[in-house]
Amino acid sequence: MVAAYDPAKIATESVSGAYRSNYEAVYRALEGRLTADMNVFTHNPWGEYGHEEHIQVFRVLEKLRDRIGFRLWMSNYCTERAMPLAMRYFRSVPEGYVRQPTDKRFAAAVADVYRRHGCWTWADDWSWFDDECFMEAPREHAPHRAHNHLFPLNFFAIDDEVQRRQWLPMAITATAATVGLAAITD
């Protein structure tokens, strides 16, 4: 006889409940730190390679931008897996983009926070680009217009051999890493 399910693998909390709880924790951790005069840089709405917590952080900041009024900038990374979702954002003209030299020391410190909390999702041998390009994040209901300039993307592939992770434990560690990241930027 084969069991229909393994009771040891059933989450004690629903996925939507965990998502909501994590969303609220990230929102509370960031809310008091952001002001209208800031430029905030974050993940893009397609989660670079489709990473659900990256999408969630973007959604939190999108909501906070609408409430507080800061400028929201997103990374321009994308993979073939995330391209269908990313294409939803290519219907309107991006507001603008900036190119900045990468602060590799700060990037390494951020990566270390993620590694310490067990939620680093990039390759272990990831090498930062010398420059990064950030686009002003689109508004959810921006009008659809034809493009009249380039839309830059850092397109990359993910090795299929990268170990898969369990979602619920990652939601908990992503919250810890987000709070940890906020603490090192003080």
C-alpha positions as CSV (number, residue, x, y, z in Angstrom):
1,M,0.0,0.0,0.0
2,V,1.2,3.5,-0.9
3,A,0.3,6.4,1.3
4,A,-1.5,9.3,-0.5
5,Y,0.7,11.8,1.4
6,D,3.6,12.0,3.8
7,P,2.4,13.6,7.0
8,A,6.0,14.7,7.8
9,K,6.0,16.8,4.6
10,I,2.8,18.7,5.4
11,A,3.5,22.4,6.3
12,T,2.1,23.5,9.6
13,E,1.1,26.8,7.9
14,S,-0.5,27.2,4.5
15,V,1.7,28.6,1.8
16,S,-0.6,31.7,1.4
17,G,-0.5,32.2,5.2
18,A,3.3,32.0,5.2
19,Y,3.5,34.4,2.2
20,R,1.1,36.9,4.0
21,S,3.1,36.6,7.3
22,N,6.4,37.1,5.5
23,Y,5.0,40.1,3.5
24,E,3.8,41.8,6.7
25,A,7.2,41.2,8.4
26,V,9.1,42.7,5.5
27,Y,6.7,45.6,5.3
28,R,7.0,46.4,9.0
29,A,10.8,46.0,8.9
30,L,11.1,48.6,6.0
31,E,8.2,51.0,6.6
32,G,9.9,53.2,9.3
33,R,13.2,53.3,7.4
34,L,11.9,54.9,4.1
35,T,11.1,58.5,3.4
36,A,9.8,60.4,0.4
37,D,13.2,61.9,-0.5
38,M,14.9,58.5,-1.0
39,N,15.9,56.5,-4.0
40,V,15.3,52.8,-3.1
41,F,16.9,50.0,-5.1
42,T,15.4,46.5,-5.1
43,H,14.6,43.3,-7.0
44,N,12.5,43.6,-10.1
45,P,8.8,42.5,-10.3
46,W,9.7,39.3,-12.2
47,G,12.1,38.2,-9.4
48,E,15.2,38.2,-11.7
49,Y,14.9,34.4,-12.3
50,G,11.4,34.0,-11.0
51,H,12.3,33.9,-7.3
52,E,9.1,34.4,-5.3
53,E,10.7,36.2,-2.4
54,H,12.3,38.7,-4.8
55,I,8.9,39.3,-6.3
56,Q,7.5,39.7,-2.8
57,V,10.1,42.3,-1.7
58,F,9.3,44.2,-4.9
59,R,5.6,44.1,-4.1
60,V,6.2,45.3,-0.5
61,L,8.3,48.2,-1.8
62,E,5.8,49.0,-4.6
63,K,3.1,49.4,-1.9
64,L,5.4,51.5,0.3
65,R,6.3,53.7,-2.7
66,D,2.7,54.4,-3.3
67,R,2.1,55.3,0.3
68,I,5.4,57.2,1.0
69,G,6.4,58.6,-2.4
70,F,10.1,57.6,-2.7
71,R,11.6,56.7,-6.1
72,L,11.8,52.9,-6.7
73,W,14.5,51.5,-8.8
74,M,14.8,47.8,-9.8
75,S,17.6,45.6,-11.1
76,N,17.6,44.6,-14.7
77,Y,18.5,40.9,-14.3
78,C,16.4,38.3,-16.2
79,T,16.6,34.6,-17.1
80,E,14.9,32.6,-19.8
81,R,12.6,31.2,-17.1
82,A,11.5,34.6,-15.9
83,M,11.2,36.2,-19.4
84,P,7.4,35.4,-19.8
85,L,6.7,37.4,-16.6
86,A,9.2,40.1,-17.4
87,M,7.5,40.6,-20.8
88,R,4.4,41.9,-19.0
89,Y,6.5,44.9,-17.9
90,F,7.9,45.6,-21.4
91,R,4.5,46.9,-22.7
92,S,5.1,50.4,-21.4
93,V,8.1,52.6,-21.7
94,P,10.4,52.5,-18.7
95,E,10.8,55.8,-17.0
96,G,14.6,55.8,-17.1
97,Y,17.6,53.9,-16.0
98,V,20.9,54.6,-14.3
99,R,24.3,52.9,-14.6
100,Q,26.4,52.8,-11.5
101,P,29.7,51.2,-10.6
102,T,29.2,48.1,-8.5
103,D,30.2,48.5,-4.8
104,K,31.6,44.9,-4.7
105,R,32.5,45.2,-1.0
106,F,29.0,46.1,0.0
107,A,27.6,43.4,-2.4
108,A,29.8,40.8,-0.7
109,A,28.6,42.0,2.7
110,V,25.0,41.6,1.5
111,A,25.7,38.1,0.1
112,D,27.3,37.1,3.4
113,V,24.0,38.1,5.3
114,Y,22.1,35.8,2.9
115,R,24.6,33.0,3.3
116,R,24.6,33.2,7.1
117,H,20.8,32.9,7.1
118,G,20.8,30.0,4.6
119,C,19.0,31.8,1.8
120,W,21.7,32.6,-0.8
121,T,20.2,31.6,-4.1
122,W,22.9,32.6,-6.5
123,A,25.8,30.4,-7.6
124,D,28.6,30.0,-5.1
125,D,31.1,31.3,-7.7
126,W,28.9,34.4,-8.7
127,S,31.1,37.3,-9.8
128,W,29.6,40.8,-9.6
129,F,29.5,42.9,-12.7
130,D,31.8,46.0,-12.7
131,D,28.7,48.1,-13.4
132,E,25.0,47.7,-12.6
133,C,22.1,49.1,-14.4
134,F,18.9,50.0,-12.6
135,M,15.6,51.0,-14.1
136,E,12.9,53.1,-12.4
137,A,10.2,50.6,-11.4
138,P,7.0,50.6,-13.4
139,R,3.7,51.6,-11.8
140,E,1.2,48.8,-11.7
141,H,-1.3,50.5,-13.9
142,A,1.1,52.5,-16.2
143,P,-0.4,53.2,-19.6
144,H,0.9,50.9,-22.4
145,R,2.9,52.9,-25.0
146,A,5.4,52.0,-27.7
147,H,9.0,51.9,-26.8
148,N,11.2,54.6,-28.2
149,H,14.5,53.7,-26.6
150,L,16.5,50.7,-25.4
151,F,15.4,48.6,-22.5
152,P,18.6,47.1,-21.1
153,L,18.6,43.7,-19.5
154,N,21.4,41.6,-17.9
155,F,20.3,38.3,-19.3
156,F,21.8,35.2,-17.6
157,A,21.1,31.4,-17.2
158,I,20.8,29.4,-14.1
159,D,22.6,26.0,-13.9
160,D,20.0,23.3,-13.6
161,E,22.3,21.4,-11.2
162,V,21.7,24.1,-8.5
163,Q,20.0,22.3,-5.6
164,R,16.3,23.0,-5.2
165,R,15.1,24.4,-1.9
166,Q,12.0,24.1,0.2
167,W,9.7,27.1,0.1
168,L,8.5,27.4,3.7
169,P,11.9,27.4,5.5
170,M,13.1,29.9,2.9
171,A,10.2,32.3,3.7
172,I,11.4,32.3,7.3
173,T,15.1,32.7,6.5
174,A,14.3,35.4,3.8
175,T,12.6,37.4,6.5
176,A,15.6,37.0,8.8
177,A,18.0,38.0,6.0
178,T,15.8,41.1,5.1
179,V,15.9,42.3,8.7
180,G,19.6,41.5,8.9
181,L,20.3,43.4,5.7
182,A,18.3,46.4,7.1
183,A,20.5,46.2,10.2
184,I,23.8,46.3,8.4
185,T,22.8,49.4,6.4
186,D,22.2,51.5,9.5
